């Protein structure tokens, strides 16, 4: 039994980043657990529900909200470590081994920083967990079933947050996936800025996509004047 941890939503312009940790024996997992990107949405939801309901599986979810992402004194690598550490703290026990999907170009550096955030009482408000050995690897959500399970839980939780954001704006034609490359997301931001003169509270204001939407609205106003 060990802990797998991953995050979803590192790159979107809308909504939080969500990290999840799963503590279990791989033998307790469904056979089709995999990187969340390779599992159909309906099946992801089924797997996540089954994991949460199982007595043989521990699950913890942590969020990094847009206000924290927009803070000027941090960066996405640190926030990824912080989110994963919060999730690990929620489910790990002293002496556990944790395997993470590395969110840094250096696997060793990510593992070292994650262990510091998990075990150091000064890092987070949640209680630290002592003597946790941390490994990190790129593509661990594909190669390690427990990390894959964590990626599914994180993705389902993130999708639920996006669905809630979408429901909060019934006057618009959907918010899309929240990713900058999604035309629906970009159209939503443009329409919202045109109506309100600012980006919505769920948007990552520091992202260039938001700056582009604000600049386009300002230029449109100047052209009309």
C-alpha positions in Angstrom: 0.0 0.0 0.0 1.3 3.4 -0.9 0.2 6.9 -2.0 -0.2 8.1 -5.6 -0.7 11.8 -6.3 -1.4 14.0 -9.3 -3.1 17.2 -10.3 -5.5 18.4 -12.9 -6.0 21.9 -14.3 -2.5 23.3 -14.2 -3.0 25.2 -17.5 -6.6 26.4 -17.8 -7.5 30.1 -17.6 -10.8 29.3 -15.7 -11.2 27.6 -12.4 -8.8 26.1 -9.8 -6.1 23.5 -10.1 -7.2 20.4 -8.2 -4.8 17.8 -6.8 -5.7 14.3 -5.5 -4.0 11.7 -3.5 -5.0 8.0 -3.4 -3.6 5.6 -0.8 -4.2 1.9 -1.6 -2.7 -1.4 -2.8 -2.8 -1.4 -6.6 -4.6 -4.8 -6.4 -7.6 -2.9 -5.0 -8.0 -0.7 -8.1 -10.2 -1.3 -11.1 -8.3 -3.0 -13.9 -8.9 -0.1 -16.3 -7.4 2.6 -14.1 -5.1 4.8 -16.3 -4.0 8.3 -16.9 -7.3 10.3 -16.8 -6.8 11.6 -20.3 -7.0 8.0 -21.6 -10.3 7.2 -19.8 -13.7 8.3 -21.1 -15.4 10.9 -19.0 -18.3 8.7 -17.9 -15.9 5.9 -16.8 -13.8 8.4 -15.0 -16.8 9.4 -12.9 -17.6 5.8 -12.2 -14.0 5.0 -11.1 -13.8 8.1 -8.9 -17.0 7.2 -7.2 -15.9 3.6 -6.7 -12.6 4.7 -5.2 -14.3 7.1 -2.7 -16.7 4.3 -1.7 -14.1 1.6 -1.1 -12.9 0.8 2.4 -9.6 -0.4 0.8 -8.9 3.1 -0.7 -8.1 6.4 0.9 -8.8 9.5 -1.1 -7.9 13.2 -0.5 -8.5 16.2 -2.7 -7.0 19.7 -2.4 -7.6 22.8 -4.5 -5.4 25.7 -5.5 -7.9 28.6 -6.1 -7.5 31.3 -8.7 -6.6 33.9 -6.1 -3.6 31.8 -5.0 -2.6 31.2 -8.7 -2.7 35.0 -9.4 -0.6 35.9 -6.4 2.5 37.7 -7.6 4.9 35.9 -5.1 4.5 32.4 -6.5 4.7 30.3 -9.6 3.0 27.3 -11.1 5.7 24.8 -10.2 5.5 25.8 -6.5 1.7 25.8 -6.6 1.8 22.3 -8.1 4.0 21.1 -5.3 1.8 22.8 -2.8 -1.4 21.3 -4.2 -0.1 17.8 -4.3 1.4 18.2 -0.8 -2.0 19.2 0.6 -3.6 16.1 -1.0 -0.8 13.8 0.3 -1.2 15.3 3.8 -4.8 14.4 3.7 -4.3 10.7 3.2 -0.7 9.6 4.0 0.5 8.0 7.2 3.9 8.2 8.8 6.4 6.0 7.0 4.4 5.9 3.8 5.9 5.9 0.3 4.4 8.5 -2.1 4.7 8.4 -5.9 3.9 11.7 -7.8 3.5 12.7 -11.4 6.4 15.1 -11.6 5.3 18.7 -12.3 8.8 20.0 -13.0 11.4 19.3 -15.6 13.5 17.8 -12.9 11.9 14.7 -11.3 14.4 14.7 -8.4 13.8 18.4 -7.6 10.1 17.9 -7.7 10.3 14.9 -5.4 12.6 16.7 -3.0 10.3 19.8 -2.8 7.2 17.7 -2.5 8.7 15.8 0.5 9.6 19.1 2.1 6.0 20.4 1.7 4.6 17.1 3.1 6.8 16.8 6.1 7.6 20.4 7.1 5.1 21.8 9.7 5.8 25.3 8.5 4.7 24.7 4.9 1.0 24.3 5.2 -1.7 24.6 7.8 -2.7 20.9 7.7 -0.7 18.6 10.0 2.5 17.3 8.4 3.2 13.6 7.9 6.5 12.3 9.1 9.0 10.1 7.3 7.2 10.0 3.9 9.5 8.8 1.1 8.6 10.6 -2.1 9.3 9.5 -5.7 8.4 11.5 -8.8 8.4 10.6 -12.4 7.2 12.1 -15.6 4.3 10.1 -17.0 3.7 8.4 -13.6 -0.1 8.8 -14.2 0.4 6.3 -17.1 2.9 4.0 -15.7 1.7 3.7 -12.0 -1.8 2.6 -11.3 -2.2 4.4 -8.0 -1.0 7.7 -9.6 -3.4 7.0 -12.4 -6.2 6.6 -9.9 -5.2 9.9 -8.4 -5.2 11.6 -11.8 -8.8 10.3 -12.4 -10.0 11.6 -9.0 -8.4 15.0 -9.6 -9.8 15.3 -13.1 -13.4 14.4 -12.0 -13.1 16.9 -9.1 -11.8 19.6 -11.5 -14.6 18.9 -14.1 -17.2 19.3 -11.3 -15.8 22.7 -10.5 -15.9 23.7 -14.2 -19.5 22.5 -14.4 -20.4 24.6 -11.4 -18.8 27.7 -13.0 -20.7 27.0 -16.2 -24.0 26.8 -14.2 -23.2 30.2 -12.6 -23.4 31.9 -16.0 -26.7 30.8 -17.6 -26.8 34.0 -19.8 -23.8 32.8 -21.8 -23.3 29.9 -24.3 -21.2 27.9 -21.9 -17.7 28.4 -20.5 -16.1 25.5 -22.3 -13.3 23.4 -20.8 -11.6 26.5 -19.3 -8.4 26.0 -21.4 -7.1 28.9 -23.4 -7.1 26.9 -26.6 -10.9 26.2 -26.3 -12.9 28.6 -28.6 -15.9 28.4 -26.3 -13.8 29.5 -23.3 -12.3 32.4 -25.2 -15.8 33.4 -26.5 -17.1 33.4 -23.0 -14.3 35.6 -21.7 -14.8 38.0 -24.5 -18.5 38.2 -24.0 -18.2 38.6 -20.2 -15.6 41.4 -20.5 -17.8 43.2 -23.1 -20.7 43.1 -20.6 -18.9 43.8 -17.4 -15.6 45.5 -18.3 -13.6 42.9 -16.4 -12.9 39.2 -16.3 -15.1 36.9 -14.2 -14.0 36.1 -10.6 -13.3 32.4 -11.7 -10.7 33.5 -14.2 -7.0 33.5 -13.7 -6.4 37.2 -14.1 -2.6 36.8 -14.5 -3.0 34.6 -17.6 -2.3 36.2 -20.9 -5.7 35.0 -22.2 -7.4 37.4 -19.7 -5.1 40.2 -20.7 -5.9 39.6 -24.3 -9.7 39.7 -23.6 -9.4 43.0 -21.7 -7.1 44.6 -24.3 -9.5 43.5 -27.1 -12.5 45.1 -25.3 -10.6 48.3 -24.6 -9.6 48.5 -28.3 -13.2 47.9 -29.3 -14.4 50.7 -27.1 -11.8 53.1 -28.6 -12.8 52.1 -32.1 -16.5 52.8 -31.3 -15.5 56.2 -29.8 
